[in-house]
């Protein structure tokens, strides 16, 4: 602390530095302003695909590299009782400092994020024939709402504003088939990738006109299509994998993917025995 010394009593004061125990440290933030996306820009993010979303958050870098800058003052008291402030240094405080670590609040963001659970569907509809006919290729589908980008509500804590952004990366169907004669088998049918542009409503993907009415296993191969080989019981579970981006005031980190599955759909596979070709009946 800087004090005044006047040895002969007639001035002027001679400056000297004498270490004194500080009664208080004072931090004054001097961080450059970080530009946050506006509500309108976040609404635009919510309709982007995964690749475009990632580019939005490349402005500032990884969350781990974020910091806040503070000037540090030593607040002490001279013998006369006069309080003085002295700038000691300028310091950088990491985003991972326990005082405000946004990672500790990720659970709050997940709690406030409501995802639409996918519903497994198929064409032909199992209700049309009372199940799936053998050798009739089935197009596996889900309802459209879960195939979109989700942006959580913001969480602001001690100057940091954080969000989670989930973008669909892939859709697959896990099939468990238990034939009447033979051992049960499990397969995964690939369906959609994150770049796939799909309708916002209805069942997706739409059944392609290229899918034949009948085919034996191995005769036709396409994404989202499974050919029932023989009578038995089929259980279908749709599984969406989302890319997860954690954003904090413009900085971004990629977290572990999040997997969201439908409830199982169980249908009967059997031989097609009757076909009504007469209209009006």
MOGI-V424990 format. One line per field, one symbol per residue. phi: phi as a letter, one per 20 degrees, with the letter a starting at -180 (. if undefined). psi: psi as a letter, one per 20 degrees, with the letter a starting at -180 (. if undefined). Layout:
BEGIN
phi=???
psi=???
END
This chain:
BEGIN
phi=.ecdccfendmffefcdcfcffeadcddfcfffeeeffgfffffgfdeegffffffeefdofggefbcdceddedccfffneecdcfeadcddffegffbgfffdfgffffeedefffdfcacfffffdmqdffmdgdeebcffgfebeddfffcdblnddcbdcdcfdbcccedcddffcpffcccddfccdgffecfecnecfffffffffcaegnebcbgmdcdfeafrddddcecdddfddddclnebceefgddcdeffddcedbffdccedefnc
psi=pprppngiijrrppprpppqpqiqpppppkpqpppqqrhhhhhhhijqrgghghhhjjghaqhhiqrqppppqooaprhijppqppogrpqpoqhjpihjohhijhhhghhjooqppqpprqpqphigjjapqpjoppoprrqhhimrppprqqopolipoqrpoppphqprpopopnqhorqqqprpoqfqrhipoqqirapqqqpqiipqhqqqpihppqqjppophrqappppppoppppppopolhqqqprqqpppqrqqppqpprqohppojpqj.
END
